[in-house]
């Protein structure tokens, strides 16, 4: 299913569209470009949120690792004897 939209572009943008896709393929090119842009923005947004989450929990993660480290060392010593 398709939906007709009325959009406006600068003259330079239309010239670029026509040069790359031709007048009969403008809609197809714009459709693919919008989908690609939205996917890339979504991935970038996810990477940003993951990085922010990692920074937000970094201190707690380090605290937990420090608390468990002596226990892991003790287990390793017992299994190596």
The first five atom37 places (N, CA, C, CB, O) and aatype in JSON, in Angstrom:
{
  "aatype": [20, 20, 20, 20, 20, 20, 20, 20, 20, 20, 20, 20, 20, 20, 20, 20, 20, 20, 20, 20, 20, 20, 20, 20, 20, 20, 20, 20, 20, 20, 20, 20, 20, 20, 20, 20, 20, 20, 20, 20, 20, 20, 20, 20, 20, 20, 20, 20, 20, 20, 20, 20, 20, 20, 20, 20, 20, 20, 20, 20, 20, 20, 20, 20, 20, 20, 20, 20, 20, 20, 20, 20, 20, 20, 20, 20, 20, 20, 20, 20, 20],
  "atom_mask": [
    [1, 1, 1, 1, 1],
    [1, 1, 1, 1, 1],
    [1, 1, 1, 1, 1],
    [1, 1, 1, 1, 1],
    [1, 1, 1, 1, 1],
    [1, 1, 1, 1, 1],
    [1, 1, 1, 1, 1],
    [1, 1, 1, 1, 1],
    [1, 1, 1, 1, 1],
    [1, 1, 1, 1, 1],
    [1, 1, 1, 1, 1],
    [1, 1, 1, 1, 1],
    [1, 1, 1, 1, 1],
    [1, 1, 1, 1, 1],
    [1, 1, 1, 1, 1],
    [1, 1, 1, 1, 1],
    [1, 1, 1, 1, 1],
    [1, 1, 1, 1, 1],
    [1, 1, 1, 1, 1],
    [1, 1, 1, 1, 1],
    [1, 1, 1, 1, 1],
    [1, 1, 1, 1, 1],
    [1, 1, 1, 1, 1],
    [1, 1, 1, 1, 1],
    [1, 1, 1, 1, 1],
    [1, 1, 1, 1, 1],
    [1, 1, 1, 1, 1],
    [1, 1, 1, 1, 1],
    [1, 1, 1, 1, 1],
    [1, 1, 1, 1, 1],
    [1, 1, 1, 1, 1],
    [1, 1, 1, 1, 1],
    [1, 1, 1, 1, 1],
    [1, 1, 1, 1, 1],
    [1, 1, 1, 1, 1],
    [1, 1, 1, 1, 1],
    [1, 1, 1, 1, 1],
    [1, 1, 1, 1, 1],
    [1, 1, 1, 1, 1],
    [1, 1, 1, 1, 1],
    [1, 1, 1, 1, 1],
    [1, 1, 1, 1, 1],
    [1, 1, 1, 1, 1],
    [1, 1, 1, 1, 1],
    [1, 1, 1, 1, 1],
    [1, 1, 1, 1, 1],
    [1, 1, 1, 1, 1],
    [1, 1, 1, 1, 1],
    [1, 1, 1, 1, 1],
    [1, 1, 1, 1, 1],
    [1, 1, 1, 1, 1],
    [1, 1, 1, 1, 1],
    [1, 1, 1, 1, 1],
    [1, 1, 1, 1, 1],
    [1, 1, 1, 1, 1],
    [1, 1, 1, 1, 1],
    [1, 1, 1, 1, 1],
    [1, 1, 1, 1, 1],
    [1, 1, 1, 1, 1],
    [1, 1, 1, 1, 1],
    [1, 1, 1, 1, 1],
    [1, 1, 1, 1, 1],
    [1, 1, 1, 1, 1],
    [1, 1, 1, 1, 1],
    [1, 1, 1, 1, 1],
    [1, 1, 1, 1, 1],
    [1, 1, 1, 1, 1],
    [1, 1, 1, 1, 1],
    [1, 1, 1, 1, 1],
    [1, 1, 1, 1, 1],
    [1, 1, 1, 1, 1],
    [1, 1, 1, 1, 1],
    [1, 1, 1, 1, 1],
    [1, 1, 1, 1, 1],
    [1, 1, 1, 1, 1],
    [1, 1, 1, 1, 1],
    [1, 1, 1, 1, 1],
    [1, 1, 1, 1, 1],
    [1, 1, 1, 1, 1],
    [1, 1, 1, 1, 1],
    [1, 1, 1, 1, 1]
  ],
  "atom_positions": [
    [[0.84, -1.18, 0.0], [0.0, 0.0, 0.0], [0.88, 1.24, 0.0], [-0.96, 0.0, 1.22], [1.89, 1.29, 0.71]],
    [[0.52, 2.2, -0.76], [1.26, 3.46, -0.8], [0.33, 4.59, -0.43], [1.9, 3.7, -2.19], [-0.89, 4.47, -0.51]],
    [[0.91, 5.69, -0.04], [0.16, 6.89, 0.32], [0.82, 8.07, -0.34], [0.09, 7.08, 1.87], [2.04, 8.23, -0.27]],
    [[0.05, 8.9, -0.97], [0.58, 10.07, -1.66], [0.75, 11.21, -0.67], [-0.35, 10.5, -2.82], [-0.15, 11.52, 0.11]],
    [[1.92, 11.83, -0.71], [2.23, 12.98, 0.14], [2.65, 14.15, -0.73], [3.35, 12.64, 1.16], [3.17, 13.96, -1.83]],
    [[2.42, 15.32, -0.25], [2.88, 16.52, -0.94], [4.02, 17.12, -0.12], [1.7, 17.55, -1.14], [3.79, 17.63, 0.98]],
    [[5.22, 17.05, -0.64], [6.4, 17.58, 0.06], [7.09, 18.6, -0.83], [7.38, 16.44, 0.46], [6.92, 18.6, -2.04]],
    [[7.87, 19.45, -0.2], [8.6, 20.49, -0.94], [10.09, 20.3, -0.72], [8.16, 21.92, -0.5], [10.54, 20.02, 0.39]],
    [[10.85, 20.45, -1.81], [12.3, 20.36, -1.76], [12.9, 21.6, -2.4], [12.8, 19.08, -2.46], [12.29, 22.24, -3.25]],
    [[14.12, 21.91, -1.97], [14.85, 22.99, -2.64], [15.16, 22.55, -4.06], [16.15, 23.35, -1.86], [15.22, 21.35, -4.36]],
    [[15.37, 23.51, -4.93], [15.69, 23.2, -6.33], [16.93, 22.3, -6.45], [15.92, 24.49, -7.11], [16.96, 21.38, -7.26]],
    [[17.95, 22.59, -5.63], [19.17, 21.8, -5.67], [18.89, 20.33, -5.31], [20.23, 22.39, -4.72], [19.49, 19.42, -5.88]],
    [[17.99, 20.12, -4.37], [17.65, 18.76, -3.97], [16.95, 18.02, -5.09], [16.78, 18.77, -2.71], [17.22, 16.85, -5.33]],
    [[16.04, 18.7, -5.77], [15.33, 18.08, -6.89], [16.3, 17.74, -8.02], [14.21, 19.02, -7.41], [16.21, 16.67, -8.62]],
    [[17.23, 18.63, -8.3], [18.23, 18.35, -9.33], [19.07, 17.13, -8.96], [19.14, 19.57, -9.52], [19.37, 16.3, -9.81]],
    [[19.43, 17.03, -7.7], [20.2, 15.88, -7.23], [19.37, 14.6, -7.35], [20.64, 16.09, -5.77], [19.88, 13.58, -7.8]],
    [[18.12, 14.65, -6.96], [17.23, 13.49, -7.1], [17.15, 13.04, -8.54], [15.83, 13.81, -6.57], [17.27, 11.85, -8.84]],
    [[16.94, 13.99, -9.44], [16.81, 13.65, -10.86], [18.11, 13.09, -11.42], [16.39, 14.89, -11.65], [18.09, 12.19, -12.27]],
    [[19.23, 13.61, -10.96], [20.52, 13.13, -11.44], [20.78, 11.7, -10.98], [21.65, 14.06, -10.97], [21.33, 10.89, -11.73]],
    [[20.4, 11.38, -9.74], [20.67, 10.06, -9.17], [19.61, 9.04, -9.56], [20.75, 10.16, -7.65], [19.94, 7.9, -9.89]],
    [[18.34, 9.44, -9.54], [17.27, 8.46, -9.73], [16.46, 8.67, -11.0], [16.36, 8.49, -8.56], [15.82, 7.73, -11.48]],
    [[16.47, 9.83, -11.53], [15.6, 10.1, -12.67], [14.21, 10.51, -12.21], [15.51, 8.88, -13.59], [13.8, 10.17, -11.1]],
    [[13.5, 11.23, -13.05], [12.2, 11.78, -12.66], [11.18, 10.7, -12.31], [11.66, 12.65, -13.76], [10.33, 10.93, -11.45]],
    [[11.24, 9.56, -12.94], [10.25, 8.5, -12.7], [10.55, 7.67, -11.45], [10.18, 7.59, -13.9], [9.72, 6.87, -11.03]],
    [[11.72, 7.85, -10.85], [12.11, 7.04, -9.69], [12.32, 7.86, -8.43], [13.36, 6.28, -10.0], [12.89, 7.36, -7.46]],
    [[11.87, 9.1, -8.42], [12.05, 9.95, -7.24], [11.45, 9.32, -5.99], [11.43, 11.32, -7.48], [12.11, 9.22, -4.96]],
    [[10.21, 8.9, -6.09], [9.52, 8.35, -4.91], [10.26, 7.15, -4.35], [8.08, 7.97, -5.26], [10.43, 7.01, -3.14]],
    [[10.7, 6.28, -5.24], [11.42, 5.08, -4.8], [12.71, 5.46, -4.06], [11.74, 4.18, -6.01], [13.01, 4.91, -3.0]],
    [[13.46, 6.39, -4.62], [14.7, 6.82, -3.98], [14.42, 7.47, -2.63], [15.45, 7.8, -4.89], [15.1, 7.18, -1.65]],
    [[13.44, 8.34, -2.58], [13.11, 9.02, -1.32], [12.66, 8.0, -0.27], [12.0, 10.09, -1.54], [13.05, 8.09, 0.89]],
    [[11.85, 7.03, -0.69], [11.38, 5.99, 0.23], [12.56, 5.21, 0.81], [10.42, 5.02, -0.49], [12.64, 5.02, 2.02]],
    [[13.48, 4.77, -0.05], [14.64, 4.02, 0.43], [15.53, 4.88, 1.33], [15.46, 3.49, -0.76], [16.06, 4.4, 2.33]],
    [[15.69, 6.15, 0.96], [16.54, 7.04, 1.76], [15.95, 7.28, 3.15], [16.73, 8.38, 1.03], [16.68, 7.29, 4.14]],
    [[14.65, 7.47, 3.22], [14.01, 7.7, 4.51], [14.12, 6.46, 5.39], [12.52, 8.1, 4.32], [14.44, 6.56, 6.57]],
    [[13.86, 5.29, 4.82], [13.97, 4.05, 5.59], [15.39, 3.86, 6.1], [13.54, 2.84, 4.73], [15.58, 3.52, 7.27]],
    [[16.38, 4.07, 5.25], [17.78, 3.92, 5.67], [18.13, 4.91, 6.77], [18.72, 4.1, 4.47], [18.78, 4.55, 7.75]],
    [[17.7, 6.15, 6.61], [17.99, 7.18, 7.61], [17.38, 6.81, 8.96], [17.46, 8.54, 7.14], [18.05, 6.91, 9.99]],
    [[16.12, 6.4, 8.96], [15.44, 6.05, 10.21], [16.12, 4.85, 10.87], [13.95, 5.76, 9.95], [16.28, 4.84, 12.09]],
    [[16.51, 3.85, 10.09], [17.21, 2.69, 10.65], [18.54, 3.11, 11.27], [17.44, 1.62, 9.57], [18.88, 2.68, 12.37]],
    [[19.3, 3.94, 10.57], [20.6, 4.39, 11.09], [20.42, 5.23, 12.35], [21.35, 5.19, 10.02], [21.18, 5.08, 13.31]],
    [[19.43, 6.1, 12.36], [19.17, 6.91, 13.55], [18.76, 6.03, 14.72], [18.08, 7.96, 13.27], [19.16, 6.27, 15.86]],
    [[17.96, 5.0, 14.43], [17.55, 4.07, 15.48], [18.74, 3.35, 16.08], [16.55, 3.07, 14.93], [18.83, 3.21, 17.3]],
    [[19.65, 2.89, 15.23], [20.86, 2.21, 15.72], [21.72, 3.17, 16.53], [21.68, 1.61, 14.55], [22.24, 2.81, 17.58]],
    [[21.88, 4.39, 16.04], [22.69, 5.38, 16.76], [22.06, 5.7, 18.11], [22.85, 6.67, 15.92], [22.76, 5.85, 19.11]],
    [[20.75, 5.81, 18.14], [20.05, 6.1, 19.39], [20.21, 4.94, 20.37], [18.55, 6.37, 19.13], [20.42, 5.16, 21.57]],
    [[20.13, 3.71, 19.87], [20.32, 2.54, 20.73], [21.74, 2.51, 21.29], [20.02, 1.25, 19.95], [21.93, 2.27, 22.49]],
    [[22.74, 2.76, 20.45], [24.13, 2.79, 20.93], [24.3, 3.85, 22.02], [25.11, 3.07, 19.76], [24.97, 3.62, 23.02]],
    [[23.7, 5.0, 21.81], [23.79, 6.09, 22.79], [23.15, 5.68, 24.11], [23.12, 7.37, 22.25], [23.72, 5.91, 25.17]],
    [[21.97, 5.07, 24.05], [21.28, 4.65, 25.28], [22.05, 3.55, 25.99], [19.86, 4.17, 24.95], [22.11, 3.54, 27.22]],
    [[22.63, 2.61, 25.24], [23.42, 1.56, 25.86], [24.65, 2.14, 26.55], [23.85, 0.52, 24.82], [24.98, 1.73, 27.67]],
    [[25.33, 3.07, 25.9], [26.5, 3.7, 26.51], [26.12, 4.48, 27.76], [27.19, 4.64, 25.5], [26.82, 4.41, 28.77]],
    [[25.01, 5.21, 27.71], [24.55, 5.95, 28.89], [24.21, 5.0, 30.03], [23.33, 6.82, 28.54], [24.52, 5.28, 31.19]],
    [[23.58, 3.88, 29.7], [23.24, 2.9, 30.72], [24.48, 2.29, 31.34], [22.37, 1.81, 30.13], [24.54, 2.08, 32.56]],
    [[25.47, 2.01, 30.52], [26.73, 1.45, 31.04], [27.42, 2.44, 31.96], [27.68, 1.05, 29.88], [27.94, 2.06, 33.01]],
    [[27.44, 3.71, 31.58], [28.05, 4.73, 32.44], [27.28, 4.89, 33.75], [28.12, 6.08, 31.71], [27.87, 5.09, 34.81]],
    [[25.95, 4.79, 33.67], [25.13, 4.98, 34.86], [25.32, 3.86, 35.87], [23.67, 5.06, 34.48], [25.21, 4.08, 37.07]],
    [[25.62, 2.65, 35.39], [25.78, 1.51, 36.31], [27.23, 1.13, 36.56], [25.04, 0.31, 35.76], [27.49, 0.15, 37.26]],
    [[28.17, 1.88, 36.02], [29.59, 1.53, 36.12], [30.06, 1.44, 37.57], [30.44, 2.54, 35.37], [30.75, 0.49, 37.94]],
    [[29.71, 2.41, 38.4], [30.16, 2.39, 39.8], [29.62, 1.18, 40.53], [29.74, 3.68, 40.52], [30.35, 0.52, 41.28]],
    [[28.33, 0.87, 40.33], [27.73, -0.3, 40.98], [28.37, -1.59, 40.47], [26.22, -0.32, 40.74], [28.61, -2.51, 41.25]],
    [[28.63, -1.66, 39.17], [29.28, -2.85, 38.6], [30.66, -3.07, 39.21], [29.39, -2.72, 37.07], [31.03, -4.2, 39.54]],
    [[31.42, -2.0, 39.36], [32.75, -2.11, 39.97], [32.66, -2.54, 41.43], [33.5, -0.78, 39.87], [33.47, -3.34, 41.9]],
    [[31.68, -2.0, 42.14], [31.5, -2.37, 43.55], [31.17, -3.86, 43.67], [30.38, -1.53, 44.19], [31.72, -4.55, 44.53]],
    [[30.28, -4.35, 42.83], [29.92, -5.77, 42.86], [31.11, -6.65, 42.49], [28.74, -6.04, 41.92], [31.33, -7.69, 43.11]],
    [[31.86, -6.25, 41.5], [33.03, -7.03, 41.09], [34.05, -7.09, 42.22], [33.68, -6.43, 39.83], [34.64, -8.14, 42.48]],
    [[34.26, -5.96, 42.9], [35.21, -5.94, 44.01], [34.73, -6.81, 45.17], [35.42, -4.5, 44.5], [35.54, -7.43, 45.86]],
    [[33.42, -6.86, 45.39], [32.89, -7.67, 46.47], [33.03, -9.16, 46.17], [31.42, -7.33, 46.72], [33.28, -9.95, 47.08]],
    [[32.88, -9.56, 44.92], [32.95, -10.98, 44.54], [34.37, -11.46, 44.3], [32.13, -11.21, 43.3], [34.62, -12.66, 44.35]],
    [[35.29, -10.58, 44.04], [36.66, -10.98, 43.69], [37.3, -11.86, 44.76], [37.51, -9.76, 43.47], [37.88, -12.89, 44.41]],
    [[37.24, -11.5, 46.04], [37.87, -12.37, 47.07], [37.25, -13.77, 47.09], [37.74, -11.73, 48.46], [37.96, -14.76, 47.32]],
    [[35.96, -13.87, 46.87], [35.31, -15.19, 46.86], [35.81, -16.02, 45.68], [33.78, -15.04, 46.79], [36.07, -17.21, 45.83]],
    [[35.92, -15.41, 44.53], [36.42, -16.12, 43.35], [37.87, -16.56, 43.56], [36.31, -15.23, 42.11], [38.25, -17.65, 43.14]],
    [[38.66, -15.72, 44.2], [40.05, -16.08, 44.49], [40.11, -17.28, 45.42], [40.79, -14.89, 45.11], [40.93, -18.18, 45.23]],
    [[39.25, -17.3, 46.43], [39.24, -18.4, 47.38], [38.84, -19.71, 46.69], [38.29, -18.09, 48.53], [39.44, -20.75, 46.96]],
    [[37.86, -19.67, 45.84], [37.43, -20.86, 45.09], [38.56, -21.33, 44.18], [36.15, -20.56, 44.26], [38.84, -22.53, 44.1]],
    [[39.21, -20.4, 43.51], [40.31, -20.77, 42.62], [41.45, -21.42, 43.39], [40.82, -19.53, 41.86], [42.05, -22.39, 42.91]],
    [[41.75, -20.92, 44.57], [42.82, -21.5, 45.38], [42.45, -22.92, 45.81], [43.09, -20.63, 46.62], [43.3, -23.81, 45.79]],
    [[41.2, -23.14, 46.2], [40.76, -24.47, 46.63], [40.81, -25.48, 45.48], [39.35, -24.4, 47.2], [41.18, -26.64, 45.7]],
    [[40.44, -25.07, 44.29], [40.41, -26.0, 43.18], [41.81, -26.28, 42.64], [39.52, -25.46, 42.07], [42.02, -27.3, 41.99]],
    [[42.77, -25.4, 42.9], [44.14, -25.6, 42.42], [44.95, -26.46, 43.38], [44.83, -24.26, 42.22], [46.05, -26.9, 43.03]],
    [[44.46, -26.7, 44.58], [45.24, -27.5, 45.57], [45.09, -28.96, 45.31], [44.79, -27.19, 47.0], [45.67, -29.78, 46.03]]
  ]
}
